[in-house]
Amino acid sequence: MNRELIRILLVEDNLGDAELFQDILDMIPESQTWNVTHVMRLTEALVELERDPVQVILLDLSLPDSQGLQTLVTLREQAPTLPIVVLTALNDEQLAITAVREGAQDYLVKGLVSGGTIARSMFYAIERKKNEIAMQSCLEQERQLREIKSRFISMLSHELRNPLTTILASADLMENLAEELSDQKKREMNRKIKESAGRMNKILNDLVALWHQESLELTSFNPCWFDLPPFCQKLVAEFQIQLDHQCSQRANSIDLIFVSQVKTYPVYLDLNLIEQILTNLISNAIKYSPKGGPVKFELTADFKQVIFQIQDSGIGIPASERDRLFTSFYRASNTKGISGTGLGLSIVKNAVEVQGGTIQVNSEMEKGSTFTVTLPYEVF
């Protein structure tokens, strides 16, 4: 048998029984593996549990400050992960059954059990509790998985249905009213189809990225040399074209500003991952600024690292929710009415960390958020 030290908390108000229990342990072969802490009251037991870790609790139900099953219930609430073996003079079968239902791993009656029985009971109790905790962990993981699947299906249905409805409605109008529609109206319908198809394509790309991130496969990392400032300028120009097309649809305009502290800066990074990072952060800055205002993208660099900073004037992020911001499918409580999958920031964080970088966020409600990504200029 394994001779790891087993720390026992003995909660027993009878000094004679406590000494007898210690004598019993001394007589069995495994005695050198025991370390017994003896207390006489429930309150003392609660204090001891906060002070020193134990592996098993041996509990008498009749104590000066607590009687019966309430003693067990109180102790179990204080130490839900510890196995408790009841060792009592009360030879009551119904009480024993109830005690086990209330969380005791075993119920032993003084005078009716040997030292070997007590030792085996404690060992078995420890192992049963480990299995119980493992089972509870599996059940909790299964519950979380079901919840994620439910949220995923709901999100996917909602986020794909809206652009698909737009595509079908626009295509139907162009087919059935082709002769009545002006050229300008046809161009508008065509633009809606393209934008909706692009939105669906982004969702699918995010799902593919999430699959690689959550599966056993490592995120593909293919670094190459490229000049960072021109790449950023090109990306901002593409966003500006989209904003120009959407200006008639938005109640408030977005002023997209790109500032680079360097004119040229070769980096050895993954071009696709950099595009994922910047595309998600800039599109979020625009999306979560429903009242319009400036969205500033600043690029700085030195001899060892590059820094991207994307700042908006949008709705901000509740302080209590920032720790969960990079969790897949998580969306802040103040984003209702704004479309989104809750995948973008999770993908960004993964793309940053794969390249050895960090991401930080500062935010103030109704005043905006600033995301700062720091990456080494060269990654191998």
C-alpha positions in Angstrom: 0.0 0.0 0.0 1.1 3.5 -0.7 2.8 5.1 2.3 2.0 8.7 1.6 1.3 10.7 4.7 -2.5 10.7 5.5 -3.6 13.7 7.6 -6.6 12.9 9.7 -8.8 15.4 11.5 -10.4 13.6 14.4 -13.5 15.4 15.8 -14.2 13.6 19.1 -15.2 15.1 22.5 -14.4 11.9 24.4 -10.7 11.9 25.3 -10.8 8.2 26.1 -12.2 7.4 22.6 -9.6 9.7 21.0 -6.7 8.0 22.8 -8.2 4.6 21.8 -8.4 5.6 18.2 -4.7 6.6 18.3 -3.8 3.3 19.9 -5.7 1.5 17.2 -3.7 3.3 14.5 -0.4 2.5 16.2 -1.2 -1.2 16.1 -1.8 -1.5 12.4 1.1 -1.8 9.8 0.2 1.5 8.2 0.5 3.5 11.4 3.5 5.4 10.3 1.5 7.0 7.5 -1.0 8.6 9.8 -0.9 12.2 11.2 -3.8 12.8 13.5 -5.1 16.2 14.6 -7.6 15.9 17.4 -10.3 18.6 18.3 -13.2 18.3 20.7 -15.7 20.8 19.2 -17.2 21.5 15.8 -16.1 25.1 16.0 -12.5 24.0 16.6 -12.8 21.6 13.6 -13.9 24.5 11.4 -10.9 26.6 12.5 -8.5 23.7 12.0 -9.8 23.2 8.4 -8.9 26.7 7.6 -5.4 26.4 9.1 -4.1 23.0 7.9 -5.0 20.8 5.0 -6.3 17.2 5.8 -7.1 14.2 3.6 -10.0 12.8 5.7 -12.3 13.7 8.6 -13.3 11.2 11.3 -16.4 12.7 12.9 -18.4 12.0 16.1 -22.0 13.3 15.6 -22.5 14.2 19.3 -20.3 17.1 20.3 -20.7 19.8 23.0 -21.5 22.5 20.5 -23.4 20.4 17.9 -25.6 17.3 17.9 -26.7 14.8 15.3 -26.8 15.1 11.5 -26.5 18.9 11.7 -22.9 18.3 12.8 -22.2 16.5 9.5 -24.1 19.0 7.4 -22.2 22.0 8.8 -18.8 20.3 8.4 -19.7 19.2 4.8 -20.7 22.7 3.9 -17.4 24.0 5.2 -15.3 21.2 3.4 -17.3 19.9 0.5 -14.3 18.2 -1.2 -13.1 16.3 1.9 -14.3 12.7 2.7 -16.0 12.4 6.1 -16.2 9.1 7.9 -18.7 9.1 10.8 -17.4 7.2 13.9 -20.1 7.4 16.6 -21.7 5.4 19.4 -25.1 5.8 17.8 -26.0 2.3 16.4 -28.9 3.6 14.3 -29.3 2.1 10.8 -31.7 4.8 9.6 -29.4 7.5 10.9 -26.5 5.8 9.1 -28.4 5.8 5.8 -29.4 9.4 6.2 -25.8 10.4 7.0 -24.5 8.8 3.8 -27.2 10.6 1.9 -26.0 13.8 3.5 -22.5 13.3 2.2 -20.7 11.0 4.7 -18.5 8.4 2.9 -19.0 5.8 5.6 -20.8 5.3 9.0 -18.9 3.3 11.7 -20.2 2.4 15.2 -17.7 2.5 18.0 -17.0 -0.8 19.6 -18.3 -2.7 16.5 -15.3 -2.1 14.3 -11.6 -3.0 14.4 -8.6 -0.8 13.7 -8.1 -2.5 10.3 -11.8 -1.7 9.4 -11.3 1.9 10.4 -8.1 2.2 8.3 -9.7 0.6 5.3 -12.8 2.8 5.7 -10.7 6.0 5.6 -8.6 4.8 2.6 -11.8 3.8 0.7 -13.4 7.1 1.7 -10.5 9.1 0.3 -10.6 7.2 -3.0 -14.4 7.4 -3.3 -14.3 11.1 -2.7 -11.7 11.5 -5.4 -13.9 9.6 -7.8 -16.9 11.6 -6.8 -15.1 14.9 -7.5 -13.8 13.6 -10.8 -17.4 12.5 -11.8 -18.7 15.9 -10.8 -16.1 17.6 -12.8 -17.0 15.5 -15.9 -20.7 16.3 -15.4 -19.9 20.0 -15.1 -17.8 19.9 -18.3 -20.6 18.0 -20.0 -23.1 20.7 -18.8 -20.8 23.5 -20.0 -20.4 21.7 -23.4 -24.2 21.5 -23.8 -24.5 25.1 -22.9 -21.8 26.1 -25.4 -23.5 24.0 -28.1 -26.9 25.6 -27.4 -25.4 29.1 -27.6 -23.5 28.2 -30.7 -26.5 26.9 -32.6 -28.6 29.9 -31.5 -25.8 32.3 -32.5 -25.2 30.6 -35.8 -28.9 30.5 -36.7 -29.3 34.2 -35.9 -26.1 35.5 -37.4 -26.5 33.6 -40.7 -30.3 34.0 -41.0 -30.1 37.8 -41.2 -27.7 38.2 -44.1 -29.3 35.2 -45.8 -32.7 36.9 -45.6 -31.2 40.1 -47.1 -29.6 38.1 -50.0 -32.8 36.2 -50.8 -35.0 39.3 -50.6 -32.6 41.4 -52.8 -32.2 38.6 -55.3 -36.0 38.1 -55.4 -36.6 41.9 -56.1 -34.0 41.9 -58.8 -35.5 38.9 -60.5 -39.2 39.8 -60.3 -38.9 43.6 -60.7 -35.9 43.9 -62.9 -37.6 46.1 -65.4 -39.0 48.5 -62.8 -35.8 49.0 -60.8 -33.6 51.8 -61.7 -29.9 51.2 -62.2 -29.1 52.9 -58.9 -31.6 50.6 -57.1 -30.0 47.6 -58.8 -26.6 48.7 -57.7 -27.9 49.1 -54.2 -29.4 45.6 -54.2 -26.2 44.2 -55.5 -24.2 46.0 -52.8 -26.5 44.5 -50.1 -26.0 41.0 -51.5 -22.2 41.4 -51.5 -22.1 42.9 -48.0 -24.4 40.1 -46.6 -22.3 37.4 -48.4 -19.1 39.0 -47.0 -20.6 38.9 -43.5 -21.5 35.2 -43.9 -18.0 34.5 -45.2 -16.5 36.2 -42.1 -18.6 34.1 -39.8 -17.5 30.9 -41.6 -13.9 32.1 -41.5 -14.2 32.7 -37.7 -15.6 29.3 -37.2 -12.8 27.7 -39.1 -10.3 29.7 -37.0 -12.1 28.6 -33.9 -12.0 25.0 -34.9 -8.2 25.1 -35.3 -7.9 27.0 -32.0 -10.1 24.6 -30.0 -9.0 21.3 -31.6 -5.8 19.4 -30.9 -4.3 21.0 -34.0 -2.0 23.9 -33.5 -2.9 27.1 -35.2 -1.1 27.3 -38.5 1.9 29.6 -38.3 3.6 30.6 -41.5 5.8 33.7 -40.9 7.3 35.6 -43.8 9.1 39.0 -44.3 6.9 41.9 -45.3 6.8 45.6 -44.8 4.3 46.3 -42.1 3.2 50.0 -42.6 2.1 49.6 -46.3 0.2 46.4 -45.3 -1.6 48.4 -42.5 -2.4 51.3 -44.9 -3.8 48.9 -47.5 -6.0 47.3 -44.8 -7.3 50.6 -43.6 -8.0 51.7 -47.2 -10.2 48.6 -47.6 -12.1 49.4 -44.5 -12.5 53.0 -45.7 -14.1 51.8 -48.9 -16.6 49.8 -46.9 -17.4 52.8 -44.7 -17.9 55.0 -47.8 -20.4 52.4 -49.1 -22.2 52.3 -45.8 -22.3 56.0 -45.1 -25.9 56.3 -46.4 -27.0 53.5 -44.1 -25.4 54.8 -40.9 -27.0 57.5 -38.8 -23.5 58.6 -37.6 -20.3 58.6 -39.5 -17.1 56.9 -38.5 -13.8 58.7 -39.0 -11.1 56.0 -39.5 -7.7 57.4 -38.8 -4.4 55.6 -39.4 -1.2 56.9 -37.8 2.2 55.2 -38.3 5.3 56.3 -36.4 7.4 54.5 -39.0 7.3 54.7 -42.8 8.9 51.3 -43.4 9.4 48.5 -41.0 10.1 44.9 -42.2 8.8 42.2 -39.9 9.0 38.4 -39.9 5.4 37.5 -38.8 2.4 35.6 -40.1 0.7 37.8 -42.6 -2.7 35.9 -42.2 -2.6 36.1 -38.4 -1.8 39.8 -38.5 -4.7 40.3 -40.8 -7.0 38.4 -38.5 -5.9 40.5 -35.5 -6.3 43.9 -37.2 -9.4 43.0 -39.1 -11.3 41.8 -36.0 -10.1 44.8 -33.8 -10.9 47.5 -36.4 -14.3 46.0 -37.3 -15.1 45.7 -33.6 -14.1 49.3 -33.1 -16.4 50.4 -35.9 -19.3 48.1 -34.9 -19.3 49.1 -31.3 -19.4 52.8 -32.1 -23.1 53.1 -33.0 -22.9 56.9 -32.4 -20.0 57.3 -34.8 -16.9 59.2 -34.0 -13.2 58.6 -34.5 -11.6 55.2 -34.7 -7.9 55.6 -34.4 -5.4 52.9 -35.5 -1.8 53.7 -34.4 1.3 51.7 -35.3 4.5 52.2 -33.4 7.7 50.1 -33.5 11.2 50.0 -32.1 14.2 47.7 -32.6 12.6 44.7 -31.0 8.8 45.0 -31.2 5.7 46.4 -32.9 2.7 47.8 -31.2 -0.8 48.1 -32.7 -3.3 50.3 -30.8 -6.9 50.5 -31.9 -9.0 53.1 -30.1 -12.7 53.8 -30.5 -15.3 56.2 -29.0 -17.9 53.5 -28.6 -20.0 51.9 -25.9 -17.2 50.6 -23.8 -16.9 47.3 -21.9 -18.3 46.7 -18.3 -15.4 46.4 -15.9 -16.8 43.3 -14.3 -16.9 41.5 -17.7 -13.4 42.2 -19.1 -11.9 39.0 -17.7 -14.2 37.0 -19.9 -13.8 39.2 -23.0 -11.5 36.8 -24.8 -13.7 33.7 -24.2 -15.3 32.0 -27.2 -18.9 33.0 -27.8 -18.9 35.5 -24.9 -20.4 38.9 -25.6 -20.6 41.8 -23.1 -24.0 42.5 -21.6 -24.2 45.9 -23.2 -24.0 44.6 -26.8 -27.7 43.7 -27.2 -29.0 44.8 -30.6 -25.5 44.7 -32.2 -24.8 41.7 -34.3 -21.8 39.5 -33.5 -20.8 35.9 -32.7 -18.5 36.5 -29.7 -15.6 34.8 -31.6 -13.5 37.7 -32.8 -11.6 38.5 -29.7 -11.0 34.8 -28.9 -9.4 34.4 -32.3 -7.4 37.6 -31.9 -6.0 36.5 -28.5 -4.9 33.1 -30.0 -3.4 34.8 -33.1 -1.4 37.1 -30.8 -0.2 34.4 -28.4 0.9 32.1 -31.2 3.3 34.8 -32.3 4.6 35.4 -28.8 2.7 38.6 -28.2 0.4 40.1 -25.7 -3.0 42.0 -25.8 -4.4 44.4 -23.3 -7.6 46.4 -23.1 -8.5 49.6 -21.4 -12.1 50.8 -21.5 -14.6 53.3 -20.0 -18.3 52.9 -20.3 -19.8 55.1 -23.0 -16.4 56.6 -23.8 -14.7 53.9 -25.7 -12.1 51.1 -25.6 -8.5 50.8 -26.5 -6.9 47.5 -27.5 -3.1 47.3 -27.5 -1.3 44.4 -29.2 2.4 44.0 -28.7 4.4 41.6 -31.0 8.0 40.9 -31.5 9.1 42.1 -34.9 10.6 38.7 -35.7 9.3 35.3 -34.7 10.7 31.9 -35.6 
